[in-house]
Amino acid sequence: MDGGALALRGSGRAKREELMQSDARAKRDAFLGKIGSRAIIMGILNLTPDSFSDGGRFQTLDAALAQAKKMVAEGCDIVDVGGESTRPGAAPVPEAEELERVEPILAELARGLDAPLSIDTYKAAVARRAAELGAILINDVWGLQYDSGMADTVAETETAVVIMHNRAQKDAAIDILADIRRFFDRSLALAQAAGIPRARIILDPGVGFGKTSRQNVEAVARIGELRDYRLPVLIGVSRKSFLGSLVEVGVEGRLIATLAANLTAAASGAAIFRVHDVAEHVAAFKVFDTIRGAYPR
């Protein structure tokens, strides 16, 4: 192939990448623009063999695509793709293995799905590749504090970001909201230093991460105390074990507990809800938002 043909091919590839990036920015801005108008539903798509609730169910391309399409049809606003389980005690997944899990499925979802995509990862290289494939949001369970390259990656790829609170170990003696605030303050300083606009930042108190059962309940109950950050709050309580101590065991019990916790969080100001059961949450929040809209406080 001569130099002219190579240059033409390179120009075509660059144009396609520019169009992809433009489309991703439009999806990002449309997604961010919805926040605050109603409850926003993030559908969970785990591409893992060992996630606590649905591990191994969606590892194949066909299964993952079918589940993503199902969640979008049920009304989710964004699909959150994860290639590493973050449940307590889960084995760490090497970067190469995580990329092997998420790359082909993200690429297919970006082509076959109208809804925006997010990537659930704390590794900068995985986040960058996901953004190249069309992800518009990085959902970092370590809030930019695990991988020193994550804040710059978010800034350079122009994605939105979820900054989630986390702890390496539980400590029943601490004031969990004070700890969450200290963590957020450090993460927001990292974001500012990297040049991430505040308009693209979402906070997550990290229910189920480095907290006792009592602290998980407290984190949900005290969400309203985070309003002074003037940033959207995401809550992720779906099917988590601390809810099991509050209701009877079983799938229906976990669903009822999840719905109750999410509605409580919404009443306190949470804006985005990361869930496994999309249809049930869309129905519940339709009622919640209708009543709240008809009789606002």
PETA-V146302 format. One record per backbone hydrogen bond with DSSP energy under -1.0 kcal/mol. CO is the residue of the C=O (numbers start at 0). NH is the residue of the N-H. Records with the same first field share a line. If there is no record, write none. Layout:
BEGIN
CO=NH ; NH
END
This chain:
BEGIN
1=5
2=6
3=7
4=8
5=9
6=10
7=11
8=12
9=13
10=14
11=15
12=16
13=17
14=18
15=19
16=20
17=21
18=22
19=23
20=24
21=25
22=26
23=27
24=28
25=29
26=30
27=31
28=32
30=33
33=36
39=272
40=76 ; 77
41=274
42=79
44=81
47=55
50=54
53=56
59=63
60=64
61=65
62=66
63=67
64=68
65=69
66=70
67=71
68=72
69=73
70=75
71=74
77=42
78=117
79=44
80=119
81=46
86=89
93=97
94=98
95=99
96=100
97=101
98=102
101=105
102=106
103=107
104=108
105=109
106=110
107=111
108=112
115=78
116=135
117=80
118=120 ; 138
122=126
123=127
124=128
125=129
126=130
127=131
128=132
129=134
130=133
135=159
136=118
137=161
138=120
139=142 ; 163
141=144
146=149
148=152
149=153
150=154
151=155
152=156
153=158
159=137
160=201
161=139
162=203
170=173
174=178
175=179
176=180
177=181
178=182
179=183
180=184
181=185
182=186
183=187
184=188
185=189
186=190
187=191
188=192
189=193
190=195
196=199
197=200
199=160
201=162
202=233
203=164
205=208
211=215
212=216
213=217
214=218
215=219
216=220
217=221
219=222
221=224
222=225
223=226
225=228
226=229
231=202
232=270 ; 271
234=273
236=239
239=242
240=243
242=245
249=253
250=254
251=255
252=256
253=257
254=258
255=259
256=260
257=261
258=262
259=263
260=264
261=265
262=266
263=267
264=269
265=268
270=39
271=234
272=41
274=43
275=277
276=280
277=281
278=282
279=283
280=284
281=285
282=286
283=287
284=288
285=289
286=290
287=291
288=292
289=293
290=294
END
